[in-house]
Amino acid sequence: MQTVFAVALLASVASVPAFVPSSSIRAPTHLSERINNKIDLESPKVATMETLPAGGKKVYCRCWKSATFPLCNGAHVKHNEEVGDNVGPLIVSVEK
């Protein structure tokens, strides 16, 4: 039996650390502040749907920097070191 997972990668902030003043949080206002600067730019929304078999596992990129997008290639490690971020992948697995 196969299970279908729809993974929509959204360009939104999932959580904000408590120590960040709300006055410093703002929505992107121009293209240089885009999160996605290289993946399927002509599309109105980047979304991925995959079918995983029982026991299957996929690791998805959430930093938008992976050369194997939508799959993670570890590019977030360099990004985190450069800017002090803590982003990591989304790991989806299906029980057997």
N, C-alpha and C positions, 0 to 999 in steps of 0.2 A: 504494500500500500504506500502511495506517495502522498506527501503533504505539500501544499502550495503555500509559499510565503511571498507576500508582496512587500518589498522593502522600498519605501519612498525616502530618499535622502533629501531632507529639507534644509534649506539655507536659513536656519533660525537658531537662536540661542536657547539651548535646552535648560540651562541653569546658570545662575550667576552667583559667584561666591559672596557670602555675607559682607565681606570687608570692602567690596567695591561700592562706592557711593552711587546712588541711583542717578545723580546728576551727570555722571560720566558715561552712562549707558545711552546709546542712541542708535537709531536705525541707519543703515548705509544711505548716503545721500548722493553718491556719484559712482561711476564705474570703477574708480581706483579702490573703492572699499568693498567691492564684490568679494564674496567668499569663493565662488566658482569663477575662475579666470581662464579655464581651458577645456572643460568637459562639455561637449554638445551645446555650445553657446547659442546656436540658432534655434534650439528647442525652447518652448515657453516654460517647460518644467522637466527636470532630469529625474526620471523614476526608473526603477529596475524591478523586474519580477522574475523570480527563479523558482524552479521546482526542485526540492531536495528529497532524496529517498530516505527511508528509515535509516537512522544511524549517520546520515549526512551532516556535514558541517561546512559553513562558509564564514569567512572573515571579511567584513565590508569596511571600506574607507569612510571616515567621517571628517577628515581634514581637507579633502578636495585636492590633495597633492600627490596622490598615488599615480604612478605611471600605468598601473593595471586597473584603474578605476572601472567599475565600482568596487573591485576587490582591493583589499589592503596590501601594500607592499612594504610597510614599515616606514613610509615617508614621514609620518607624524613624529617619529623620534627626533629627527633633525629639526623639524619645525618647533617642537617643544623646547629643545635646547637653545634655539636661536631667539625665541620670543618669551620663554618662560611659561608656555601654555601647558595644559595637562590633557590634551585631546588624545583619544585612543580609538581603536576600531569597535565596530559592532560585531559581535560574534553570535551567529545563529546556528543552533544545532537541533537535530530531531532525534528523539529517543527511538531506540530499536523496538 
